Amino acid sequence: MATPSPQREIEDALGTARAVLFDLDGTLADTAPDLAAAVNRMLVGRGLPLVPYETLRPVASAGARGLLGAGFGITPEHPDYPALREEFLANYASDLCVETILFPGIDALLAELESRGVRWGIVTNKVESLARPLVEQLGLGTRAACIVGGDTTPFSKPHPAPLLHAAQLLQLPPAQCLYVGDDLRDIQAGRAAGMLTIAAGFGYCGETAPASWGADALVETTDELIALLRELT
């Protein structure tokens, strides 16, 4: 008997999924333009040079921590960080969905999942007070089976708590949920929660190659994601 291929083994395992959970920034939606604008507005106000969009985009999934790090060269341990973070979040909240759009093909993917009775939800590190209105403005508010933000539970990703909470909301065992994300922390959280994971290589991805994250599957385009989920759910 032929030995099953690794891809076939992955597909067999993932085929038990009854719901799909997605990260938001860099996975469902291209939010980087509005996030980058929020930090560059701060730089302009201080007479500092703008940071190129190409520099800010890869750190967009890291939120304020990544963008303030790229814009101001500081970490959360810096004494000025809390005030800068509040200013950044206020800027972002005032222009939350100016240039943000769903990635190409994502709306069709979600519609296909819905037509087949597969529930889907969102688990993001973006705080709920920003995540929920953004999801509404993207036209997904009444469609998502759950929305879990970075402050919904006491922990944010890479801790598994947000994903475990989402599974509870869906009334499903974690093993019957897939998690799709574009950051190492997404895959770490999914694995720690006992979910099978898909790395979205088309997203922001940070400083490390998605192939090194240990995800159960890797897709490089939304078309690949659509094709994979069509087979697995």
Backbone hydrogen bonds, N-H to C=O, Kabsch-Sander energy under -0.5 kcal/mol:
donor,donor_aa,acceptor,acceptor_aa,energy
9,E,5,S,-2.4
10,I,6,P,-2.4
11,E,7,Q,-2.6
12,D,8,R,-2.5
13,A,9,E,-2.2
14,L,10,I,-3.2
15,G,11,E,-1.5
16,T,13,A,-1.5
17,A,14,L,-2.1
18,R,176,Q,-3.4
19,A,176,Q,-1.2
20,V,119,R,-2.2
21,L,178,L,-3.2
22,F,121,G,-2.5
23,D,180,V,-2.4
26,G,29,A,-2.8
27,T,24,L,-1.4
28,L,24,L,-1.2
29,A,24,L,-2.4
30,D,101,I,-3.2
31,T,29,A,-1.3
34,D,31,T,-0.6
35,L,31,T,-2.0
36,A,32,A,-3.1
37,A,33,P,-1.8
38,A,34,D,-1.6
39,V,35,L,-1.5
40,N,36,A,-2.4
41,R,37,A,-2.0
42,M,38,A,-0.9
43,L,39,V,-1.6
44,V,40,N,-2.5
45,G,41,R,-2.0
46,R,42,M,-0.7
46,R,43,L,-0.8
47,G,44,V,-1.7
48,L,43,L,-2.8
55,T,52,P,-1.4
56,L,52,P,-1.6
57,R,53,Y,-2.8
59,V,56,L,-1.2
60,A,57,R,-1.8
62,A,59,V,-1.4
63,G,60,A,-1.8
65,R,62,A,-0.8
66,G,62,A,-0.9
67,L,63,G,-2.8
68,L,64,A,-2.8
69,G,65,R,-1.4
70,A,66,G,-2.1
71,G,67,L,-2.4
72,F,68,L,-2.9
73,G,68,L,-0.6
73,G,69,G,-1.3
74,I,68,L,-0.8
78,H,75,T,-2.1
81,Y,78,H,-1.7
84,L,80,D,-2.1
85,R,81,Y,-2.9
86,E,82,P,-2.0
87,E,83,A,-2.1
88,F,84,L,-2.6
89,L,85,R,-2.8
90,A,86,E,-2.1
91,N,87,E,-2.4
92,Y,88,F,-2.6
93,A,89,L,-2.7
94,S,90,A,-1.6
95,D,91,N,-0.9
95,D,92,Y,-0.8
96,L,93,A,-0.7
98,V,95,D,-0.6
101,I,30,D,-0.9
103,F,28,L,-2.3
106,I,103,F,-2.2
109,L,105,G,-2.1
110,L,106,I,-2.7
111,A,107,D,-2.3
112,E,108,A,-2.2
113,L,109,L,-2.4
114,E,110,L,-2.5
115,S,111,A,-2.3
116,R,112,E,-1.3
116,R,113,L,-0.5
117,G,114,E,-1.5
118,V,113,L,-2.8
119,R,18,R,-0.9
119,R,117,G,-0.7
121,G,20,V,-1.9
122,I,146,C,-2.5
123,V,22,F,-2.7
124,T,148,V,-2.7
130,L,127,V,-1.7
131,A,127,V,-2.9
132,R,128,E,-2.4
134,L,130,L,-1.8
135,V,131,A,-2.7
136,E,132,R,-2.3
137,Q,133,P,-2.5
138,L,134,L,-1.7
139,G,136,E,-1.8
140,L,135,V,-2.5
141,G,135,V,-0.7
143,R,140,L,-1.2
144,A,140,L,-2.1
145,A,120,W,-3.3
148,V,122,I,-2.8
149,G,147,I,-0.5
150,G,126,K,-1.8
152,T,149,G,-1.2
153,T,149,G,-0.5
159,H,156,S,-2.1
163,L,160,P,-0.6
164,L,160,P,-2.5
165,H,161,A,-2.5
166,A,162,P,-2.0
167,A,163,L,-2.2
168,Q,164,L,-1.9
169,L,165,H,-2.4
170,L,166,A,-2.0
171,Q,167,A,-0.6
171,Q,168,Q,-0.8
172,L,167,A,-2.5
176,Q,173,P,-2.2
177,C,174,P,-2.1
178,L,19,A,-2.1
179,Y,196,L,-2.1
180,V,21,L,-2.5
181,G,198,I,-2.1
186,D,183,D,-1.0
187,I,183,D,-1.4
188,Q,184,L,-2.6
189,A,185,R,-2.4
190,G,186,D,-2.5
191,R,187,I,-2.6
192,A,188,Q,-2.3
193,A,189,A,-1.8
194,G,191,R,-1.1
195,M,190,G,-2.7
196,L,177,C,-1.1
198,I,179,Y,-2.6
199,A,217,A,-2.8
200,A,181,G,-3.0
201,G,199,A,-1.2
201,G,219,V,-3.0
203,G,200,A,-1.8
205,C,182,D,-1.1
206,G,58,P,-1.0
208,T,205,C,-0.8
212,S,209,A,-2.3
213,W,210,P,-1.7
216,D,197,T,-0.8
217,A,197,T,-1.1
219,V,199,A,-2.5
225,L,221,T,-1.8
226,I,222,T,-2.7
227,A,223,D,-2.3
228,L,224,E,-2.4
229,L,225,L,-2.8
230,R,226,I,-1.9
231,E,227,A,-1.2
232,L,228,L,-1.6
233,T,229,L,-1.6
